[in-house]
Amino acid sequence: MPGSPGAPGRDGRDGAKGDLGRPGKIGPQGPPGAEGKKGAKGETGTQGPAGQKEERGDKSESGTSQLSSHRNWKECTWKKRDGRDSGEIYVSITFSVL
């Protein structure tokens, strides 16, 4: 008569790895994430070179100085058929080459 069965043995060694499988399908895009923290403030930039100083404008009759940009405009007004004033501002920008 055979004897009683023995205790179970230890697990065997791991076998060789199999071939790599194919990648799965790409899933749907997830919801947008939370807004990130603001970054640190950058350093102050360097001061640029000083601009070129231009000639002073002509003096007006009252003796105050006027810049050329304030002298090159005129406003025309007239009455419309309904009796109301109408106006148009014309700006003339001229460049002089030295």
Phi, psi and omega in degrees: 000135181287157180280182181282150182295151181276177179290152180297148181273177179287160176294149178281174179292155176292144180277179179292149180287146179276179179292151180289134180282172178282149179293152180280178179289152178282133181277172179291155180289139181281173179291157180295148181279175179291152180292139182283171179284150178288146180284171179291148180289138181287171180285155177292137180288170180277152180289135178283170180290153179293145179285165181280132181279135180261171178289151180285147180289168178291152178276145178275178181298328181281354176096000178267151181282141175237136175283153183299331180291340179268351182264341188262049175218156173211152181240131179250133177231151177203163179270135174276176180299330181276004177089356180272149177286146174231149182218158178217135178254130181245127180246127178248117179253120180240145178243134176247133181262127181271000000 
